[in-house]
Amino acid sequence: MRLTWVLILLALLVPTSVSALSLDEALKIARAQATSLQTLAAETQQAEATHQQTAQAYLPTISADATWLKADSSYITGVPVPTLSFPPSTERRDFGPVEGTLSGIQVTQPLFNADALQTRQSAALKVDARRYAERWGQQAIRLEVSRRYFNVIRAQQREHAALMSLRAAQATTRLAHANYREGLASRLDTEQADAELAATHAQKEQALAETHQATLMLKSLLGMAPHQTLALSSTLPTPPPPAELDASQERRDLRAKEVAVDAARSEVKASQAQWLPNLNLIARQQWLEGDQPLNTSGDGWLVAVNLQWILFDGLGREGRIAESQAKAHQARVELDEAQRRIQQEQAIALSRWEAGWAGWHAAKKAEQAAESATQLARRRYEEGLGSMTELLITQARLDRQRFALINARYQSILSSMNYYLQHGYDPLLALEEHPL
C-alpha cells in the first residue's frame, strides 16, 4: 500500500510539460552532436598529430640500449700465456667464451635535413587547411540546422492548413446534405462534397506524415532518439528583403582550398630537397660490465658528425617528385573549379533570394484573393445562386494557395540565409533584423 502511494506521488511530482527547444538551443546541440562536425574535428586532429610528428626535423632523438652478450673467437682461443715456473715457459689458454653487459645512451641531433623541414612546413599548412574547412563546416551546419528546424515548423503549419481544409470540407458536406434533404441541391452535390471530404482526410494524413518525417530528420541531426519528444519554441521569421553584401568577405572553404595548394607546393619542395645531404650530430656514452672470464668494467664516449647523402635510390626519389607535382597540379585544378563554382553559387543565391521574396509577396496576395473568392462562392451556394462545383473549385484553390504561401515563406527565408552563407557570412545574420 505504501509503495502504491509512493508511485502516485512520484507521478504527480514528475512534470508533464515538455520544455520547448529554441533555434539557438538547437544550434548549440548540433555543434556538439553533429557527426559531420565531429568528422571535420577528427580530420583536424589527425593533421595536427601529423604536424607534431614532423618535429623530428629539428628535435634530437635520445635512445638508451643495453645488450647482454656471450661471444667466442679464435683470437681468444689458444692464447700463449707465460707461466711462473722455472725455467720460464709458456702455455696456451682459452679465454672464451666472453660474457658481459654493454649499455649506453645515444643522442642524435639533426643539423641539416632539408626535406624534413619542408615536410614540416607542408604539414603546418595542412593543419591550417583543415581548420578552415572545419570553420566552414560550422557555418554550413548552422544553415542545415535552421533548414531542418524551420522545415518542422513549415510541416506543422501545413498540417494546420490541412486541418482547416478538412473543417471547411466538413462544413461544405453538411451544407450539401442539408440542401439535398430540403430539395435545394442534387445528389451530385452531395457526392462531390463527400469526395472532397475524403480527399481532405487523405491530405491531412499526408501532412501528419510529413511533420513526423521532418521531426525525425531534425532529431537525427541533433543526436536525439526517434522516440524522444521534441517541441519547438521558435517560429518562422519574416523573410528579409534582398540586399547585396560585401563580396570581400572570405569564404572558409575557398581559403581551405588555397592553403591546400600551398601545402601541395611545399610537398613538391620537400621531395626535391631529398637530393640534398642530411647532416646529424651523434653523441654516445656507453658502459661495459664484464663477467666471465674477465671481471672488468669500463666506460667510453664518442662524438661524431654524420653526413648521409643518397646519390641514387633506384628512381624512387624521381617517382616521389613526380607524384608530388601531380598532386600539386590536382590541388590547383580543384581550387580553380571551386572558384568557378562559388561564383556561380553566389549569383544563383542572389537570384533565388529575389525570386523567393517576390514569390512570397505574390503568394500572400493570391491567398487573400482565394479566401475572398471562397467566401463569395459559399454565400452564392447558400443563396442558391452558385453550384457545388464552383464552391469546391474555390476551396481547392484556397487550399493550394495556403500551402503555397507556407512554402514561399519558408523558401524565402532559406534563400536569404543561403545568400549570406555563399558570401562567407553567418547565415543567421540574415534574420537579425527579423527576430524569430
C-alpha positions in Angstrom: 0.0 0.0 0.0 2.8 2.4 0.9 4.5 1.5 -2.4 1.4 2.5 -4.3 1.2 5.9 -2.6 4.9 6.5 -3.4 4.3 5.7 -7.0 1.3 8.1 -7.1 3.3 10.9 -5.5 6.2 10.4 -7.9 3.8 10.5 -10.9 2.3 13.7 -9.6 5.7 15.3 -9.0 7.1 14.5 -12.4 6.4 17.4 -14.8 4.2 16.5 -17.7 5.1 19.5 -19.8 8.0 19.3 -22.3 10.3 22.3 -22.5 10.3 23.7 -26.0 13.6 23.8 -28.0 14.6 27.2 -29.4 16.6 27.6 -32.6 19.6 28.8 -30.6 19.5 25.8 -28.4 19.2 23.5 -31.4 22.3 25.2 -32.9 24.3 24.6 -29.7 23.2 20.9 -29.5 24.1 20.4 -33.2 27.6 21.9 -32.7 28.3 19.1 -30.2 26.3 16.3 -31.7 26.5 16.7 -35.5 28.5 13.8 -36.9 29.7 15.9 -39.8 31.4 18.4 -37.4 32.8 15.5 -35.4 34.4 14.1 -38.6 35.9 17.5 -39.5 37.2 17.9 -36.0 38.8 14.4 -36.2 40.4 15.3 -39.5 41.9 18.4 -37.9 43.2 16.4 -35.0 44.8 14.0 -37.5 46.5 16.8 -39.3 47.8 18.3 -36.0 49.2 14.9 -35.0 51.0 14.6 -38.3 52.4 18.0 -37.8 53.6 17.1 -34.3 55.5 14.1 -35.7 57.4 16.3 -38.1 59.1 18.0 -35.1 61.8 15.3 -35.6 63.2 17.7 -38.3 64.9 19.7 -35.5 64.4 17.9 -32.2 67.0 15.4 -31.0 66.4 11.6 -30.8 67.5 10.2 -27.4 67.8 6.4 -27.1 69.1 4.0 -24.5 70.2 0.4 -25.1 71.5 -2.5 -23.1 72.9 -5.7 -24.5 73.9 -8.9 -22.8 76.4 -10.8 -24.8 78.3 -14.0 -24.8 80.8 -14.5 -27.6 83.8 -16.5 -28.6 86.6 -16.0 -31.2 89.7 -17.7 -32.4 91.6 -14.6 -31.1 90.9 -15.7 -27.5 91.4 -19.4 -28.1 94.8 -21.0 -27.6 96.4 -17.8 -26.5 100.1 -18.3 -25.3 100.5 -17.2 -21.7 103.8 -17.2 -19.7 103.9 -19.3 -16.6 105.6 -18.6 -13.3 107.6 -21.8 -13.3 111.4 -22.1 -13.6 112.7 -22.2 -16.1 110.1 -19.8 -17.7 107.8 -21.3 -20.3 104.5 -20.6 -21.9 101.3 -22.4 -22.1 98.2 -22.0 -24.3 94.9 -21.0 -22.6 91.4 -20.3 -23.8 89.8 -17.1 -22.7 86.4 -17.7 -24.3 83.6 -17.5 -24.3 83.4 -14.0 -23.0 80.3 -12.9 -21.2 79.2 -9.4 -20.2 76.8 -6.4 -20.5 77.1 -3.5 -22.8 74.8 -0.5 -22.2 74.7 3.1 -23.5 72.8 6.3 -24.2 72.9 7.9 -27.6 71.7 11.4 -28.7 71.2 12.1 -32.4 70.7 15.8 -33.2 69.7 16.8 -36.8 71.8 19.7 -38.0 70.5 19.9 -41.6 67.6 18.0 -43.0 66.1 19.9 -45.8 63.3 17.5 -46.9 62.2 17.1 -43.2 62.0 20.8 -42.7 59.9 21.2 -45.9 57.7 18.3 -44.8 57.0 20.1 -41.5 56.1 23.3 -43.3 53.7 21.3 -45.6 52.1 19.6 -42.5 51.6 23.0 -40.9 49.8 24.3 -44.0 47.6 21.2 -44.0 46.6 21.9 -40.4 45.6 25.4 -41.4 43.6 24.0 -44.3 41.7 21.6 -42.1 40.9 24.3 -39.6 39.5 26.5 -42.4 37.4 23.5 -43.6 36.2 22.9 -40.0 35.1 26.5 -39.7 33.2 26.3 -42.9 31.5 23.2 -41.7 30.4 25.0 -38.6 28.9 27.8 -40.7 27.2 25.3 -43.1 25.8 23.2 -40.2 24.1 26.4 -38.9 22.2 26.7 -42.2 21.4 23.0 -42.1 20.1 23.1 -38.6 18.0 26.1 -39.4 16.6 24.5 -42.5 15.5 21.3 -40.7 14.2 23.4 -37.7 12.1 25.6 -40.0 11.1 22.6 -42.1 9.4 21.2 -38.9 7.6 24.4 -38.4 6.6 24.5 -42.1 5.3 21.0 -41.8 3.3 21.9 -38.7 1.8 24.9 -40.5 0.9 22.7 -43.4 -0.7 20.3 -41.0 -2.7 23.1 -39.5 -3.7 24.3 -43.1 -4.8 20.7 -43.9 -6.9 20.7 -40.7 -8.6 24.0 -41.8 -9.3 22.4 -45.2 -10.8 19.4 -43.5 -13.1 21.6 -41.4 -14.1 23.6 -44.4 -14.9 20.3 -46.3 -16.9 19.0 -43.4 -19.0 22.2 -43.3 -19.5 22.0 -47.1 -20.6 18.4 -46.8 -23.1 19.2 -44.1 -24.4 22.1 -46.2 -24.8 19.9 -49.3 -26.6 17.2 -47.4 -28.9 19.7 -45.7 -29.8 21.3 -49.1 -30.3 17.9 -50.6 -32.8 16.9 -47.8 -34.7 20.2 -48.4 -34.7 19.6 -52.2 -32.4 22.6 -52.9 -29.5 20.5 -54.1 -29.0 17.5 -56.3 -27.4 14.1 -55.4 -24.4 15.2 -57.5 -23.7 18.0 -55.0 -23.6 15.6 -52.1 -21.4 13.1 -54.0 -18.9 15.9 -54.9 -18.9 17.1 -51.3 -18.2 13.6 -50.0 -15.4 13.1 -52.5 -13.8 16.3 -51.5 -14.1 15.4 -47.8 -12.4 12.1 -48.4 -9.6 13.9 -50.3 -9.0 16.4 -47.5 -8.8 13.5 -45.0 -6.0 12.0 -47.1 -4.4 15.4 -47.3 -4.4 15.7 -43.5 -2.8 12.3 -43.1 -0.2 13.2 -45.6 0.6 16.4 -43.7 0.9 14.4 -40.5 3.4 12.1 -42.1 5.4 15.0 -43.4 5.5 16.5 -40.0 6.7 13.3 -38.5 9.4 12.8 -41.1 10.6 16.4 -40.7 10.8 15.9 -37.0 12.8 12.7 -37.3 15.3 14.5 -39.6 15.8 17.2 -37.1 16.2 14.7 -34.2 18.8 12.8 -36.3 20.9 15.9 -36.7 20.6 16.8 -33.0 21.6 13.3 -31.9 18.2 12.5 -30.4 16.5 9.2 -30.4 13.4 8.8 -32.6 11.1 8.2 -29.6 12.2 11.3 -27.7 9.6 14.1 -27.5 10.6 17.3 -29.4 8.8 20.6 -29.2 9.9 23.8 -30.8 9.5 27.3 -29.4 10.7 29.5 -32.3 8.6 30.5 -35.2 9.2 31.2 -38.9 10.6 34.7 -39.0 9.6 37.4 -41.5 11.6 36.9 -44.7 14.1 39.8 -45.1 14.2 41.8 -48.4 17.0 41.1 -50.8 20.2 43.1 -50.3 23.7 42.7 -51.8 26.5 42.0 -49.4 30.2 43.0 -49.5 31.9 40.4 -51.7 35.3 40.9 -50.0 34.3 38.5 -47.2 36.5 35.4 -47.3 34.8 32.0 -47.6 36.4 29.5 -45.4 36.0 26.6 -47.8 37.8 28.6 -50.6 40.5 29.6 -48.2 41.0 25.9 -47.3 41.5 25.1 -51.0 44.0 27.9 -51.3 46.0 26.7 -48.3 45.8 23.1 -49.6 47.5 24.3 -52.8 50.3 25.9 -50.8 50.7 22.7 -48.9 51.0 20.7 -52.1 53.6 23.0 -53.4 55.6 22.6 -50.2 55.4 18.9 -50.6 57.0 19.3 -54.1 59.8 21.2 -52.5 60.2 18.6 -49.8 60.5 15.8 -52.4 63.0 17.8 -54.4 65.0 18.5 -51.2 65.8 14.8 -51.0 68.7 15.5 -53.4 70.5 17.3 -50.6 72.5 15.5 -47.9 71.5 15.1 -44.3 73.8 16.2 -41.5 73.5 14.8 -38.0 75.4 15.2 -34.7 75.8 11.9 -32.7 76.9 11.7 -29.1 77.2 8.4 -27.2 78.1 7.3 -23.7 78.5 3.5 -23.1 79.4 1.2 -20.3 80.9 -2.3 -20.3 80.4 -4.7 -17.4 82.5 -8.0 -17.9 81.5 -11.1 -16.0 83.5 -14.1 -17.3 86.3 -14.8 -17.6 87.5 -11.2 -17.2 85.7 -9.5 -14.3 86.4 -6.0 -15.6 84.3 -2.9 -16.3 84.8 0.3 -18.2 83.1 3.1 -20.0 83.6 5.3 -23.0 82.1 8.1 -25.1 82.1 9.4 -28.6 81.0 12.4 -30.5 80.6 12.3 -34.3 79.2 14.2 -37.2 77.4 12.0 -39.7 76.9 13.1 -43.3 74.4 11.0 -45.3 74.0 11.6 -49.0 71.9 9.3 -51.1 73.1 9.7 -54.6 70.8 7.1 -56.2 67.9 5.2 -54.8 66.7 3.3 -57.8 64.5 6.1 -59.2 62.4 6.2 -56.0 63.2 9.9 -55.5 62.3 10.8 -59.0 59.0 9.0 -58.6 58.2 10.8 -55.4 58.9 14.2 -57.0 56.7 13.4 -60.0 53.9 12.2 -57.6 54.1 15.4 -55.5 54.0 17.5 -58.7 50.9 15.7 -59.9 49.2 16.2 -56.5 50.1 19.9 -56.6 48.5 20.2 -60.1 45.4 18.4 -58.9 45.1 20.8 -56.0 45.4 23.7 -58.3 42.7 22.4 -60.6 40.4 21.8 -57.7 40.9 25.3 -56.5 40.0 26.7 -59.9 36.9 24.6 -60.0 35.9 25.7 -56.5 36.4 29.4 -57.5 34.1 29.0 -60.6 31.5 27.0 -58.6 31.5 29.6 -55.8 31.0 32.5 -58.3 28.1 30.6 -59.8 26.6 29.7 -56.4 26.7 33.4 -55.3 25.0 34.6 -58.5 22.3 31.9 -58.2 21.8 32.6 -54.4 21.0 36.3 -55.1 18.5 35.4 -57.9 16.8 32.8 -55.7 16.6 35.3 -52.9 14.9 37.9 -55.2 12.6 35.2 -56.6 11.7 33.9 -53.2 10.9 37.4 -51.9 8.7 38.2 -54.9 7.1 34.8 -54.7 6.2 35.2 -51.0 4.5 38.6 -51.7 2.7 37.1 -54.6 1.6 34.1 -52.6 0.2 36.4 -49.9 -1.9 38.3 -52.4 -3.0 35.1 -54.0 -4.1 33.6 -50.7 -6.1 36.7 -49.8 -7.8 36.6 -53.2 -8.5 32.9 -52.9 -10.1 33.4 -49.4 -12.3 36.1 -50.7 -13.4 34.0 -53.7 -14.2 31.1 -51.4 -16.3 33.2 -49.1 -18.2 34.6 -52.1 -18.8 31.1 -53.6 -20.1 29.8 -50.3 -22.6 32.7 -50.0 -23.7 32.2 -53.6 -24.2 28.5 -52.9 -26.1 29.1 -49.7 -28.4 31.6 -51.6 -28.9 29.1 -54.4 -27.1 31.2 -56.9 -23.9 29.1 -57.2 -23.1 25.5 -57.8 -21.3 22.9 -55.7 -18.7 22.6 -58.4 -17.9 26.3 -58.2 -17.6 26.1 -54.4 -15.3 23.1 -54.4 -13.1 24.7 -57.1 -12.6 27.8 -55.0 -12.0 25.8 -51.8 -9.4 23.7 -53.6 -7.7 26.9 -54.9 -7.7 28.3 -51.4 -6.1 25.1 -50.1 -3.4 25.3 -52.7 -2.7 29.0 -52.0 -2.4 28.3 -48.3 0.2 25.6 -48.9 1.9 27.8 -51.5 2.1 30.7 -49.0 3.7 28.5 -46.3 6.2 27.1 -48.8 7.0 30.5 -50.3 7.8 32.0 -46.8 10.0 29.0 -46.0 11.9 29.2 -49.3 12.3 33.0 -49.0 13.9 32.6 -45.5 16.2 29.8 -46.6 17.3 31.7 -49.8 18.2 34.7 -47.7 20.2 32.6 -45.3 21.9 30.7 -48.1 22.9 34.0 -49.8 24.7 35.1 -46.6 26.5 31.7 -46.4 27.6 31.8 -50.0 29.3 35.1 -49.3 31.1 33.8 -46.2 28.8 35.3 -43.6 27.0 33.6 -40.8 23.6 32.6 -42.3 21.7 33.7 -39.2 22.8 37.2 -39.8 20.1 37.4 -42.5 17.5 37.2 -39.7 19.0 39.7 -37.3 16.6 42.4 -38.3 13.7 40.0 -38.3 13.9 38.1 -34.9 12.3 34.7 -34.5 
